Amino acid sequence: MRNRYEYEMLGFNFRLTDVMAAIGIATLGRMDEATRRRTSNAAYLSAHSQRSGDAVVKEGRTHVWHQYTIRLPHGVDRNEVAHRLGQAGIWDRRVLSPWRPPFPHISRPRLER
């Protein structure tokens, strides 16, 4: 910033405490290993499932697999799938409900398959 109250880029003011900043710095040292573990887990899941297609990754970049998304066909009971995953020792977290526009008054184009 060159002038007071004149902002040149979008940013955030998270106001980290010293303790939170120290934890974040320490965590950065383990990031590569955590990414390798997630990549290995994702490769295992992809090899042992009927999942079609992989994540789209831009050239020169890599996927960090902070989330492994499984899209179920219409009519498949996701609670049953979650139960079966749990029985196989695979933890799940159902983050999103079936897709719908976040604001009903705004029309969204239908997703093509």
C-alpha positions in Angstrom: 0.0 0.0 0.0 1.4 3.4 -1.0 -1.3 5.6 0.5 -3.3 5.1 3.6 -6.7 3.5 3.0 -5.8 2.9 -0.7 -5.7 -0.8 -1.3 -4.0 -2.3 -4.4 -5.1 -5.9 -3.9 -7.8 -8.0 -2.3 -6.8 -9.5 1.0 -7.9 -10.7 4.3 -7.1 -9.7 7.9 -7.3 -12.9 9.8 -5.6 -11.4 12.9 -3.8 -14.6 13.9 -2.6 -14.9 17.4 1.1 -15.6 18.0 0.2 -19.2 19.0 -1.9 -19.8 15.9 0.9 -18.4 13.7 3.4 -20.6 15.4 1.2 -23.7 14.8 0.8 -22.7 11.2 4.5 -22.3 10.6 5.2 -25.6 12.2 2.5 -27.3 10.1 4.1 -26.0 6.9 7.1 -28.2 7.6 4.9 -31.3 7.4 3.0 -30.2 4.3 5.0 -32.1 1.7 4.6 -35.4 3.6 0.9 -34.8 4.2 0.4 -34.2 0.5 2.3 -37.4 -0.4 0.1 -39.4 2.0 -3.1 -37.8 0.6 -1.9 -38.5 -3.0 -1.2 -42.1 -2.1 -4.6 -42.5 -0.4 -6.3 -41.0 -3.5 -4.4 -43.4 -5.8 -5.6 -46.3 -3.7 -9.2 -45.2 -3.7 -9.1 -44.6 -7.5 -7.6 -48.0 -8.1 -10.1 -49.8 -5.9 -13.3 -48.1 -6.9 -15.5 -47.8 -9.9 -14.9 -44.1 -10.0 -14.8 -42.7 -13.5 -12.4 -39.9 -14.4 -9.7 -38.2 -12.4 -9.5 -34.6 -11.1 -8.7 -32.0 -13.7 -5.4 -30.4 -12.9 -3.9 -27.5 -14.8 -0.6 -28.1 -16.6 2.4 -27.6 -14.3 0.4 -28.1 -11.2 -0.3 -31.0 -8.9 -3.4 -32.0 -7.0 -3.1 -31.9 -3.2 -6.1 -34.1 -2.5 -7.4 -32.2 0.5 -10.7 -33.8 -0.4 -11.6 -36.9 -2.4 -15.0 -36.4 -4.0 -17.2 -39.2 -5.1 -20.2 -38.4 -7.3 -23.0 -40.9 -7.0 -25.4 -41.8 -9.8 -29.0 -40.7 -9.4 -30.9 -43.0 -7.2 -28.0 -44.4 -5.2 -28.5 -44.1 -1.4 -25.5 -42.0 -0.2 -26.2 -43.1 3.4 -25.8 -46.7 2.4 -22.6 -45.9 0.5 -21.3 -44.1 3.6 -22.2 -47.1 5.8 -20.4 -49.5 3.5 -17.3 -47.2 3.4 -17.3 -47.2 7.2 -17.5 -50.9 7.4 -14.4 -51.0 5.1 -12.6 -48.7 7.5 -12.9 -45.6 5.2 -13.9 -42.5 7.0 -16.3 -40.2 5.2 -17.6 -36.7 5.6 -20.7 -35.8 3.6 -20.1 -32.2 3.0 -22.5 -31.3 0.3 -26.1 -32.1 -0.1 -27.3 -33.0 -3.6 -26.6 -30.0 -5.8 -29.0 -27.1 -5.8 -28.6 -23.4 -6.4 -27.6 -21.6 -3.2 -30.0 -18.8 -4.0 -33.3 -20.0 -5.4 -34.2 -16.7 -7.0 -31.1 -16.9 -9.2 -31.4 -19.3 -12.1 -28.4 -21.6 -12.8 -27.8 -23.5 -16.0 -28.4 -27.2 -15.6 -25.3 -29.3 -15.3 -24.7 -31.4 -18.4 -23.4 -35.0 -17.9 
